[in-house]
Amino acid sequence: MLQNQKLFQLVMSGIMALLFVNFYLKNKELSLQNSYGMVSVLTAAQDIAPHTLLTPNLLNTKQVPLKFLEPGAIMIKVPEQIYSRVQGKVTVTGVPSGGQILQANLSDPSIKDTGVAPLLPPGKRGYLLRLGNMDVAELILPGNHIDVMATFTVRQKDSSASRATYTILQNILVVGVGKELKKSNQDVTGKKEGSEGLILTLALESEEAERLSLAQAESQGEITVVVRPHGDESIKALPGVTPSGLLGH
């Protein structure tokens, strides 16, 4: 009887030891998997400078051990959604080639924080157009499209001069709207007065920028803009208007 009891205790001790070893090994295996299991993360395909708009050609995916996953790194679980989480985002600081893309290093583009470059469509250039009419600021928001008109002095065939207004640019994207305090002027009493001007940041092609620059010089700054309704991308050939045409002659 006593021998059977001792044998039972030995068997139970062996079973408990086996269960403990099995539990220990499973925990160790799970710990190793958590440390060295591979995950897919979004990385830089090349050196990315600060304030750079993230585009697919700048990004890549890479398998890294979970142990080396950086806090805030963007993990890719669905291949079709590789770039959806960073679309329209810009970097705050630079990212070296192969570096993990971190949520904390991304922001939405704005002229104040990232400059105008990330806001420009491919092939466009940022152009600052200064207008004296502040009233138009109430009509224009970033993302609107405008037409630009300039008024010139035109010489007629009989050597007389008249004024003419032409639409020189159509369907131009406005990426920024701001105010500028101009230099103080002196009135007849000698008192200095400051005045504000409106600055529009436009997205132009190189040829459009040249045309607008010349128009500003030739018109001596007599530039006006009109706002287009959303969705209107039509381009029309407009002859311009002269005083005689304005009177119907």
C-alpha positions, 0 to 999 in steps of 0.5 A: 500500500505504501509502495503504491502511494509512493509510486502514485506521487512519483507519477504525479510529480513527473506529470506536473514536471512535464506540464511545467516544461511544456508550458515553459517551452510554449511561452518561450516559443511565443516570446521568440515569435513576438521578438523575431516574427516578421511584419511588413512595414512602409519604408523609404525607397530613397532618401526623402527630404523634409517637407516632401509630398509622399508619392508611390515612387518614394516608398517601398515595403519591407519585412522586418522582425517585430522586435525591430518595429519602430513606434508609430511605424506604418504596418501593411496588412492589406497590399491594396492599401499600401499607400492609402494611409500616407496619400497627400501627406508630407514629411516633417523631417527627412527619412533615410533610404530604407528607413521606416515611415512613422506616423509622427513624421507625417503632416498635412501640407500647408503653405505656412508649415511645409511651403507651397511645393507639396501643394503644386500639381506635377509640372506646375510652378508656384507664382505669387500674384499681388493684387491691390483689391482686398475685396476679392479676398472674400471670394477666393479660397485655396483650391478655387480656380480663377481667370486672370485679366490684364488691362493695357494701353493699346496703340491704334492704327491712327496712332491714338491710344486706348485701353483694352482688357484681355483674359490672359489666363484661364482655369488657374488653380489657387493654392494659397490666399494671404495678405501682405502689409504694403509700405506706408504711404504719406497723405497730404497731411504728412501722416503715414498710412499703411495699406494691405494687399492680397497675395494669391499663390497660383499653380502655373505652367512655365509658359503661363508664368512668363505670360503673367509676368509680362502682363504685370509689367506691361499693364503696370499692375492692372491685374484682376481675377474672377472666380470660376464655379466648381467643375467649370474647366472650359477654355474659350478664345476671348477677343478682349474688350476696348472702349469702343467695343464696350460701347457697342461700336 
